[in-house]
């Protein structure tokens, strides 16, 4: 699976989570500088008390 597929899958899974307030892509992928060795950095912002519900699929 390519990194773009992983990014799109994670975004799709989290899109409709009611406790999720924001999802940011960071690092090399966000800056357009990713290479074959780059990890995928996300920052998730959940409402208070919603962290476990947002993280449950993973």
N, CA, C and O atoms as a GROMACS GRO file, in nm:
protein
  232
    1UNK      N    1   0.085  -0.118   0.000
    1UNK     CA    2   0.000   0.000   0.000
    1UNK      C    3   0.090   0.124   0.000
    1UNK      O    4   0.185   0.133   0.077
    2UNK      N    5   0.059   0.217  -0.086
    2UNK     CA    6   0.133   0.342  -0.094
    2UNK      C    7   0.092   0.437   0.018
    2UNK      O    8  -0.018   0.426   0.072
    3UNK      N    9   0.180   0.530   0.051
    3UNK     CA   10   0.151   0.626   0.158
    3UNK      C   11   0.023   0.704   0.132
    3UNK      O   12  -0.056   0.726   0.223
    4UNK      N   13   0.001   0.745   0.008
    4UNK     CA   14  -0.120   0.821  -0.022
    4UNK      C   15  -0.245   0.738   0.006
    4UNK      O   16  -0.347   0.792   0.049
    5UNK      N   17  -0.238   0.608  -0.018
    5UNK     CA   18  -0.352   0.520   0.012
    5UNK      C   19  -0.376   0.511   0.162
    5UNK      O   20  -0.491   0.510   0.207
    6UNK      N   21  -0.268   0.504   0.239
    6UNK     CA   22  -0.281   0.499   0.385
    6UNK      C   23  -0.342   0.630   0.437
    6UNK      O   24  -0.431   0.628   0.521
    7UNK      N   25  -0.294   0.741   0.386
    7UNK     CA   26  -0.345   0.872   0.428
    7UNK      C   27  -0.493   0.883   0.396
    7UNK      O   28  -0.572   0.926   0.480
    8UNK      N   29  -0.532   0.845   0.275
    8UNK     CA   30  -0.673   0.853   0.237
    8UNK      C   31  -0.760   0.758   0.319
    8UNK      O   32  -0.873   0.793   0.354
    9UNK      N   33  -0.708   0.639   0.350
    9UNK     CA   34  -0.785   0.543   0.430
    9UNK      C   35  -0.807   0.596   0.571
    9UNK      O   36  -0.919   0.590   0.623
   10UNK      N   37  -0.703   0.647   0.632
   10UNK     CA   38  -0.715   0.701   0.768
   10UNK      C   39  -0.813   0.818   0.769
   10UNK      O   40  -0.899   0.827   0.857
   11UNK      N   41  -0.801   0.907   0.673
   11UNK     CA   42  -0.894   1.021   0.666
   11UNK      C   43  -1.037   0.974   0.647
   11UNK      O   44  -1.129   1.029   0.708
   12UNK      N   45  -1.058   0.874   0.563
   12UNK     CA   46  -1.193   0.822   0.538
   12UNK      C   47  -1.252   0.759   0.664
   12UNK      O   48  -1.369   0.780   0.696
   13UNK      N   49  -1.170   0.681   0.736
   13UNK     CA   50  -1.218   0.615   0.858
   13UNK      C   51  -1.256   0.718   0.964
   13UNK      O   52  -1.355   0.701   1.035
   14UNK      N   53  -1.179   0.825   0.973
   14UNK     CA   54  -1.202   0.924   1.079
   14UNK      C   55  -1.301   1.033   1.041
   14UNK      O   56  -1.349   1.104   1.129
   15UNK      N   57  -1.331   1.048   0.915
   15UNK     CA   58  -1.413   1.160   0.866
   15UNK      C   59  -1.543   1.180   0.943
   15UNK      O   60  -1.579   1.293   0.975
   16UNK      N   61  -1.613   1.074   0.972
   16UNK     CA   62  -1.745   1.086   1.034
   16UNK      C   63  -1.746   1.060   1.185
   16UNK      O   64  -1.853   1.043   1.244
   17UNK      N   65  -1.630   1.057   1.247
   17UNK     CA   66  -1.625   1.038   1.392
   17UNK      C   67  -1.678   1.163   1.461
   17UNK      O   68  -1.623   1.272   1.441
   18UNK      N   69  -1.782   1.150   1.540
   18UNK     CA   70  -1.843   1.268   1.600
   18UNK      C   71  -1.754   1.342   1.700
   18UNK      O   72  -1.773   1.461   1.724
   19UNK      N   73  -1.658   1.273   1.759
   19UNK     CA   74  -1.572   1.337   1.859
   19UNK      C   75  -1.450   1.405   1.798
   19UNK      O   76  -1.379   1.478   1.866
   20UNK      N   77  -1.426   1.381   1.670
   20UNK     CA   78  -1.310   1.440   1.602
   20UNK      C   79  -1.342   1.583   1.562
   20UNK      O   80  -1.443   1.610   1.497
   21UNK      N   81  -1.256   1.674   1.599
   21UNK     CA   82  -1.275   1.815   1.566
   21UNK      C   83  -1.185   1.858   1.451
   21UNK      O   84  -1.223   1.946   1.373
   22UNK      N   85  -1.067   1.798   1.439
   22UNK     CA   86  -0.975   1.834   1.330
   22UNK      C   87  -0.875   1.721   1.308
   22UNK      O   88  -0.841   1.647   1.400
   23UNK      N   89  -0.830   1.710   1.185
   23UNK     CA   90  -0.728   1.612   1.148
   23UNK      C   91  -0.628   1.684   1.058
   23UNK      O   92  -0.665   1.736   0.952
   24UNK      N   93  -0.504   1.686   1.099
   24UNK     CA   94  -0.399   1.754   1.023
   24UNK      C   95  -0.294   1.654   0.979
   24UNK      O   96  -0.256   1.566   1.055
   25UNK      N   97  -0.249   1.667   0.857
   25UNK     CA   98  -0.137   1.590   0.806
   25UNK      C   99  -0.013   1.675   0.823
   25UNK      O  100  -0.012   1.792   0.785
   26UNK      N  101   0.091   1.617   0.880
   26UNK     CA  102   0.213   1.692   0.903
   26UNK      C  103   0.334   1.628   0.838
   26UNK      O  104   0.321   1.532   0.761
   27UNK      N  105   0.449   1.680   0.869
   27UNK     CA  106   0.575   1.622   0.822
   27UNK      C  107   0.596   1.636   0.672
   27UNK      O  108   0.540   1.724   0.607
   28UNK      N  109   0.678   1.546   0.621
   28UNK     CA  110   0.715   1.551   0.481
   28UNK      C  111   0.600   1.537   0.384
   28UNK      O  112   0.601   1.597   0.277
   29UNK      N  113   0.500   1.458   0.421
   29UNK     CA  114   0.384   1.442   0.331
   29UNK      C  115   0.305   1.571   0.320
   29UNK      O  116   0.256   1.604   0.212
   30UNK      N  117   0.292   1.644   0.428
   30UNK     CA  118   0.219   1.770   0.425
   30UNK      C  119   0.296   1.878   0.349
   30UNK      O  120   0.236   1.966   0.287
   31UNK      N  121   0.429   1.868   0.354
   31UNK     CA  122   0.513   1.970   0.290
   31UNK      C  123   0.554   1.933   0.149
   31UNK      O  124   0.622   2.010   0.081
   32UNK      N  125   0.511   1.813   0.104
   32UNK     CA  126   0.547   1.771  -0.031
   32UNK      C  127   0.691   1.725  -0.044
   32UNK      O  128   0.746   1.725  -0.154
   33UNK      N  129   0.752   1.686   0.067
   33UNK     CA  130   0.892   1.644   0.065
   33UNK      C  131   0.911   1.499   0.110
   33UNK      O  132   1.021   1.459   0.147
   34UNK      N  133   0.804   1.421   0.106
   34UNK     CA  134   0.812   1.281   0.151
   34UNK      C  135   0.891   1.198   0.051
   34UNK      O  136   0.888   1.223  -0.070
   35UNK      N  137   0.962   1.099   0.104
   35UNK     CA  138   1.030   1.003   0.019
   35UNK      C  139   0.992   0.863   0.064
   35UNK      O  140   0.903   0.847   0.148
   36UNK      N  141   1.057   0.762   0.012
   36UNK     CA  142   1.023   0.623   0.042
   36UNK      C  143   1.041   0.588   0.190
   36UNK      O  144   0.984   0.489   0.237
   37UNK      N  145   1.118   0.667   0.264
   37UNK     CA  146   1.146   0.637   0.404
   37UNK      C  147   1.067   0.726   0.500
   37UNK      O  148   1.084   0.715   0.622
   38UNK      N  149   0.982   0.811   0.448
   38UNK     CA  150   0.906   0.904   0.532
   38UNK      C  151   0.793   0.832   0.605
   38UNK      O  152   0.725   0.746   0.549
   39UNK      N  153   0.776   0.869   0.731
   39UNK     CA  154   0.660   0.820   0.804
   39UNK      C  155   0.543   0.912   0.774
   39UNK      O  156   0.556   1.010   0.702
   40UNK      N  157   0.428   0.879   0.831
   40UNK     CA  158   0.309   0.960   0.810
   40UNK      C  159   0.270   1.020   0.944
   40UNK      O  160   0.243   0.948   1.041
   41UNK      N  161   0.268   1.152   0.949
   41UNK     CA  162   0.240   1.224   1.073
   41UNK      C  163   0.102   1.286   1.068
   41UNK      O  164   0.071   1.365   0.979
   42UNK      N  165   0.019   1.249   1.165
   42UNK     CA  166  -0.112   1.309   1.180
   42UNK      C  167  -0.121   1.374   1.317
   42UNK      O  168  -0.062   1.326   1.413
   43UNK      N  169  -0.195   1.481   1.323
   43UNK     CA  170  -0.235   1.541   1.450
   43UNK      C  171  -0.387   1.537   1.451
   43UNK      O  172  -0.453   1.592   1.362
   44UNK      N  173  -0.442   1.473   1.552
   44UNK     CA  174  -0.587   1.464   1.566
   44UNK      C  175  -0.630   1.548   1.684
   44UNK      O  176  -0.566   1.544   1.789
   45UNK      N  177  -0.736   1.623   1.668
   45UNK     CA  178  -0.791   1.703   1.775
   45UNK      C  179  -0.931   1.648   1.804
   45UNK      O  180  -1.019   1.650   1.718
   46UNK      N  181  -0.948   1.600   1.926
   46UNK     CA  182  -1.077   1.543   1.967
   46UNK      C  183  -1.138   1.630   2.076
   46UNK      O  184  -1.068   1.698   2.151
   47UNK      N  185  -1.270   1.625   2.082
   47UNK     CA  186  -1.334   1.698   2.191
   47UNK      C  187  -1.296   1.634   2.324
   47UNK      O  188  -1.254   1.518   2.328
   48UNK      N  189  -1.311   1.707   2.431
   48UNK     CA  190  -1.276   1.656   2.562
   48UNK      C  191  -1.350   1.526   2.590
   48UNK      O  192  -1.472   1.518   2.576
   49UNK      N  193  -1.276   1.424   2.628
   49UNK     CA  194  -1.332   1.294   2.659
   49UNK      C  195  -1.353   1.205   2.537
   49UNK      O  196  -1.400   1.093   2.551
   50UNK      N  197  -1.319   1.254   2.418
   50UNK     CA  198  -1.345   1.178   2.297
   50UNK      C  199  -1.226   1.104   2.239
   50UNK      O  200  -1.237   1.042   2.133
   51UNK      N  201  -1.111   1.110   2.305
   51UNK     CA  202  -0.990   1.051   2.250
   51UNK      C  203  -1.004   0.902   2.225
   51UNK      O  204  -0.965   0.854   2.118
   52UNK      N  205  -1.057   0.828   2.319
   52UNK     CA  206  -1.070   0.682   2.302
   52UNK      C  207  -1.164   0.647   2.189
   52UNK      O  208  -1.138   0.551   2.116
   53UNK      N  209  -1.270   0.722   2.172
   53UNK     CA  210  -1.366   0.694   2.063
   53UNK      C  211  -1.302   0.720   1.928
   53UNK      O  212  -1.327   0.646   1.833
   54UNK      N  213  -1.222   0.823   1.917
   54UNK     CA  214  -1.156   0.856   1.791
   54UNK      C  215  -1.049   0.752   1.759
   54UNK      O  216  -1.032   0.715   1.643
   55UNK      N  217  -0.976   0.706   1.860
   55UNK     CA  218  -0.866   0.611   1.839
   55UNK      C  219  -0.910   0.466   1.828
   55UNK      O  220  -0.831   0.381   1.789
   56UNK      N  221  -1.034   0.437   1.859
   56UNK     CA  222  -1.084   0.298   1.863
   56UNK      C  223  -1.058   0.218   1.736
   56UNK      O  224  -1.024   0.100   1.747
   57UNK      N  225  -1.073   0.275   1.615
   57UNK     CA  226  -1.051   0.194   1.495
   57UNK      C  227  -0.906   0.148   1.476
   57UNK      O  228  -0.879   0.059   1.395
   58UNK      N  229  -0.815   0.208   1.550
   58UNK     CA  230  -0.673   0.177   1.531
   58UNK      C  231  -0.617   0.102   1.648
   58UNK      O  232  -0.498   0.068   1.648
   0.00000   0.00000   0.00000
